[in-house]
Amino acid sequence: MSELELEFNALIRDLLNLGVEITMKVKDGAIIWYDLNTGMKSDLHLYFDGESVKWKGRYGEGTLNLGKETGFNVINVMELVKECLCGRTYCSHMWVEAFRKMAFELFDE
């Protein structure tokens, strides 16, 4: 297992430790996607494609720059999750609790 895969697994573990329920799905016959079950207007999936860690939501997609040198962590994922609100005020109760635990503002005042 590569260092990047280990860091991705640690990120998934950290999210699970916050009490977020993550489900796994197989896409394209082989790639395991992790559904973060946002309960928001946009969904959010994370996956490792063999070379990099990607995210895909309803309105966008990109690459997560995992690595010790980047300092990427669970807060960065929470920023992506917050974008899934798309101006709405509904989401999964698990994410509300995770944001509270991290003292991270979910809904803008």
Buried (B, 14 or more C-beta within 10 A) or exposed (E): EEEBEEBBEEBBEEBEEBEBEBEEEEEEEEEEBBBBBBBBBBBBBBBBEEEEBBBBBEEEEEEBEBEEEEEBEBEBBBEBBBBBBEEEEEBBEBBBEBBEEEEBEBEEE
